[in-house]
Amino acid sequence: MTRVCIVSRSLPPEYGGAEIAAYRYGERLAARGNPPLFVAPDGGEAYPDWVVPLNIPSVMKTVGARARLLRLARSLWPVMWKRRREYDVVHIFNSAPLVNLLAVPIARALGKPVILESSLVGSDDPLALMKRKKGRRRRLFLSNPLRYELYRRGSAFISKSPVLLRACREAPLPPEKMTLIPYAVDCDTYRPSEPSERPALRRALDLPEGPTVLFVGGMNKRKGVHHLLEAFRSVVDAVPEARLALVGPAYKYDPEFVEGLYSSTEAWGLSGHVTFVNRVVSNVHEYLRASDVFTLPSSREGLPIAVLESMAAGKAVVASDIPEIAESQIEDGKNGLLVPFGDVAGLAKALTAVLAEPARGEALGGEARRRALDRFSVPVVDAQYQRLYEALLSGGSPAEAVKYPPVDEPEADEPEPGLTASRSSALETQPC
């Protein structure tokens, strides 16, 4: 089995979707007797011996751009050089942070293939990295052009969703180096629950009783939490016993925005219906099993892990109709419902429809789990990673080694007579 050096921006508990995926992948490799060399800044906890914290975050806050660049390189180089015989490839799970991208020239200098993943539209895709941000003329050493120069020297470029793959194809990068490998989800840990089990599961998590809508993610504008709260006013009017659980950290985001969420909840009379779980939790699977519907009303994503976990757990998903979700995860009316971002009335209508008709929600969730098993399960995704590693080490093409069904543009179906083509009308056009 190929030996891997994983480079990640951060460690638990301070991490995002790409970092969660990186750490879980490292755990899976270690469990198979092939522990990776996992290099990341210190997250402040005790880690297994295959993790090497760099202990650099506090330094980065106090130095200038050029000094920061040099200190980052000095932190990475000794680890990757001294332990170079312990790994065959370097795998970077987030292409935005400079500490990750500095591993590219180091890996190439050591003769190691280096793989870069793009995980968030507008953040670490190559088109975003090529754009020079306003007000950064004097910060050449931390600018996006520098990041792109480091990025383009990779041996392979992994996109997590079709929309990210298109960004790679539009950038001046060799097409034979591009492929699409999604995030993996553990379909044994994330498994369905019976409706009769959920009251007891809610009590165990201190959630109030009632049909529950679950949101998991950061409390920020990009995730559309403010739209969700506003929509839930109408949901409660239609389904008075409905509950909303918002699970995820608020302390990392705009305090004024977060305070607005709390004050709106109280002003709209939702305090008895909405529960804020203001922290990073390690038992998302338990919250999913205790809930009836999952929602993610985001404006942009990459390939949201929370949606994958919800699909594996057999939940009906109500999400934004954005390409990152619609092109590879949720097919509107088949395994979930899609609503345009910011359409508060449409979001309320979709959530109400699923809560008011539990059988429909169970059917949507069943289809979602089938797709998760077919496309996103651990055996499927990890086998794709292994094929990619083998191709790089043997001089093969990443694009030929790993192919993924949603890469090609889907052909538009002819609408049935009398049905509108708008996704927002799916509630009327789809059978219950």
N, C-alpha and C positions, 0 to 999 in steps of 0.2 A: 504493500500500500504506500502511496506517495506521502512523504513527510512534508508538513506544511508549516510555514511561519505566517501567522495571522497578525495583521497590524490593524488596530482599532483605536478610535479616538479616546474612548473612555471605558470604564469598568463599572460594574454594579456598585452602588445603586443609581449613579448618575449617568444614565445612558438613554439613547433613543432607539428607534426601530432597527437601524443598521447595526448598532452596537449589541442589541439583544440577540440578533441573528448571529453575529460573529461569536459571541460568548457561548451560545447554545451549540453552535457548530463545533467549537472547541471541546465542549463537554462530550459531544457525541464521538468525536475522534478519540478522546481520552478513554471513553468507555469501551472502545473497540481495541484498546491496546496500542493506539497510535497517537499519543498525546502531542499536540502541536507546540511550537514555540509561540506564545501569545504575548505580543508586545503592545503595551498601552500605558498612558499616564496613570498615576496612582488614583484609585477611586476611594481609598480610605478604609478598606476592609481587608480581612485575611483571604488569601486566594490559594488555589492549588499550586503545586510546584511547577506546573507548565506555564504559569502566568508570570510575566516579568514587568512589574510596574516601573515606569521611568522616573517617577517622582519629580515632575517638572511643572505642574500647574501654577504653583505660587511664583515661580521664577518668571513665567510668561507674562504675568501681570505687571511686572516692574521694569521691563527692559524695552528698548526701542526695537524697531522693525528689523534692522540688520543684525543686532545682537540676538534677537529672538530666533532668527533664522539659523544663526551659527550654533546657538545653544541647543536648539532642537536637533540639529544634525549631530552634535557632539553626544547627545543622549542616545540617539538611535544607533550610530555607527559602532560603538564598542559591543553592544549586545548582538547585533546582526553579524559582526565580524567574528567575535570569539566563538559564537555558536553556529557558524556557517555550515559545519558538517552535520548538523542536526536536522536540516531541512533541505528540501529539493526545490520548492516553489514558494513564492511570497504572495499572499492573498490579502488584498486591502478591501475592507468591507464598506468604506465610505470615502468618496473621492474629494470631499470638500475640505476637510481639515488639513492644514499645512503639515502637521506632524505625520499624517498618513502619507501625503504625497512625497515627502522627503525620503521615504523608504524606497521610492522608485529608482533614483540614481544609485543608491547604495546597493540595491538588489542587482541592478544591471552591472555595476562594478564588480560584484562578486560572482557574476555569471549565472545568476538565478532568474528564471522566468518570473515576471511579476504580473499579477492579475488585479485589475481595478474594477470595482463595482460602482455603478451609479444607482442611487436609491431614492432621490427626491427631485422631482421636476423643478427646475429653476434654481437648484442649489448645487448639485454635484454632477449634473449632466454636462457633456462637453460644450454644448452651446452656451450654457450659463457660465461655465468657466472661461469661455473666450471673451465675455463681455467685461469691459473695464468699468468698474463701479464709480459713480460720481464722487468727487471729493477725495480721490485716492491717488492723485498724481504724485504726491510726495512719498507715497508708501509703496514704491516699486517692489520692495522685497516681500511685501505681503499681498500684492495685487493679484487679481484674477489672471492676467496674462502670464504671470509666473506660475500660477497653479496649473494653467493649461499646458505650459511648456513641460512641466513635470509629468502631467497626466498623459500626454500624447506619446511619451516614451515607454508606455506599458507594453507588455507582450500580448495581453488579451483584455478585452473590455466587455464586462458583463452588464447587461441592462436587466432590471428587475421586472419591467413591464414593456409592452409594445411601444408605448409613447416614449419611453426612455430610449428604446432601441432606435426609433426614428430620429431622435436627437443625435445619436451616434452616427447614423447614416448621413445626416445633413452636415456633420462636421467633417473636416478634411482628415479623416482617419481611414486606414486600410480596412475595407469591408471584410476581408478574410479573418481579421482579428476580433470581430464582433460576434457576440452570441447573446442569447437570452436564457437566464436561469432564474427562476423565481425564488422567493424565500420558502423555507420548508416549515411545515407545521406537524407537530407530534399528534397524530390522529388517535393515539391511545390515551394520552393525557387529556386532550381536548375531544371529548366524546359527548354524545347527546344525553339528555336526562328526560325522564318521563314527566309529564305535567303534574302527576300526583306526588312526585318527589320534591318539587320546587318549594312548597311552603316550608318544609323542614330545612332545606338548604338555605333559604332566606333567613330563617331564624338563626342559623349557625353563623351567619355573616352580619347579624344585627341590622338586617334590612327589613323595612316594614312589609307587611303582608299585602298582596295584591298583584295583579299582572304587571310585570316589570319590564321596562325598557332600559337597556344598558348602553352606556357610552364609556369607552376606555380610551384615554389619550390625554394630552396636555390641555390645560384650560386656556386656550388662546384663540384668537380670531380665525386663524387658518383652519382650525378644526370645526369652526361653525357652532361653537357651544352656545353663543348668544342667540343664534337662529333656533337652535333646538329648544332652549328654554321658552322662547316666545311661542313656538309651535305647540309646546306642551300645554299651554293654557287651553287651547282648543281641544287637545286630546282629553284633558280632564273634564271639560264640559260634556264630551260625548261618552267618555268611560270614566265615571267619577272615582272608581277604585284603582285607577292606573297609578303606577309609581315610576319614577325615573331615578336611576342610580348613575351618578357621574363619578367615574373612578379614574383618578390620575392627579398628578401634581399641579398645584396652582402657584406654589411659591416661586417657581422659576420664571414666571411670566409677568406681563404688565400689571402691576398692582391695581391701577385704576380700572382696567378692564375686569380683573377678577372681582374687585369690590362691586363693580356694576352687576356682575352675575348674582352675587349674594343679595344685593339690595333689590334687584328685579324679582328674585325668587320670593322675597318677603312682600314686596309691593303688589305682586300679582296673586297673592294668596296661595302660593305653591309650597310653602314651607312644610306642610304635612305630606306633600307628594314627592318632594325632591330630596335625595340624600347625596351629599358631597363626601366622597372618600378622598380626601386631599393628601394623597401620598402615592408613591410607586408601590404597587403590590406584586407579590411573587405568586399569588394564587388566582390569576385572572381566570383560569379554567373553572374555579369554583364559583366565581361571580357569573360566568357564562351559564353554568349548569343551573344556577338559581334564577336566571332571567328567562323571559319569553321572547324578547325581540332585541336585536342589536342594531344600533344606529351609528353612522359616521357621516355627518353632514359637512365634510371638508371642502375647501376650495381647491386644494391641490395635494397630491401625495406622490408616492413612487409606486410601491405595491404595499398597501397598508397591511401590516402583520395582524392588526386587530381584526380586520375583516377575514383573513385566512383562518384565524383561531375561531372566529364565530361560525364560519362555514363548517369547519371540522366538528364543532360542537353541535351542529345541526340546528342552528338558529336562523330564523328569518332575518335577513339583513335589509335595512332601509338606509340607503346611502346616497351621496351626491352623484349625479349623472356626469361624472368627469371621466375622461379616457382612461386614467390610471386604474379606475375600478371597473368601468363598463366593458373594457376590451379584453379583460382576462379573468375577472373574478365573478362579477354579478351580471347575469343576463336578465334584463328587466321582465318581471312577470313569470320567470321560470324558476330561478333560485333566489330571488330577492326582488326588491322594488327600488327603482332609481328615481330621484327627484332633482331638478336643476338646483345648483347651489344658490342659496339665498331665497328660495321659494318657500317661505314660511307656511303658507296655506297648503301647498302641495306636500310638504313634510308632515304637517299635522294630519292631513287626509290619509297618507300612506300608513303612518303609525296607528291611527285609529282603525283603519281597515284590518290590519293584522291583529290588533288586540281584540277587536270585536268579533273576529272570526278565527278562533284558535286553530281550527282544522286547516285553514288555509296557511297559517303560519307554520304549522308542522310540516305541511307538504312542501313549502318553499325551503324550509330548513333541511328536509330530507334530500332534496335535489342539491342543495349547497354542499352537504357532506359528501355526496357522491363525486362532485367535482373536486373537492379537496383531496379525496383519496386518490383520484385519477391523476391529478396534476401537481399537487403541492405536498404530498406526504413525504416524510423523511426518506424512505428508501428511494423514491423517484428522484428527488432533488440531489441527494448525496451521490447517487450513481452518475448524475450529470456532471457534478464537480469532478469526480474521479476520471471520467472520460476526458474532460477538459485538461486536467493535469497530465494525463498520459499523452494527449495530443501535443501539448507544449514540450514535453520532455523528449518526444520522438520527432519533433520538427513538423508536426501536422498542423492543420488549420483549425482554430477554435470554432469557426463558423460551420465547418463540416463535422466536427466532433460532436457538437451538441445542437440539436434542433428542437424547437418548441412549437406546439400547435398554433398559438395565437400570433406568431410572428407575421404571417401574411395578413394583408388587409382583408377584413371580412366583406363579403359581397352583401349588398343591401337586398333584403327580401322584398318582394312585391307585397304591399299592404293588402289585406283582405278587404273585400267590398264593405263599405260602411264603417271602416275603422280608421281613426286618425293615426298619422305616423308619429305624433308627439309622444315621447315617453311619459310625460306628465299625465297623460290620459290613460295610462296602463291600468289604473284601478277599475275603470269602467270596461275596458276591452278584454282584460284577462279573466278567464273563468275562475270561479272560487274553488 
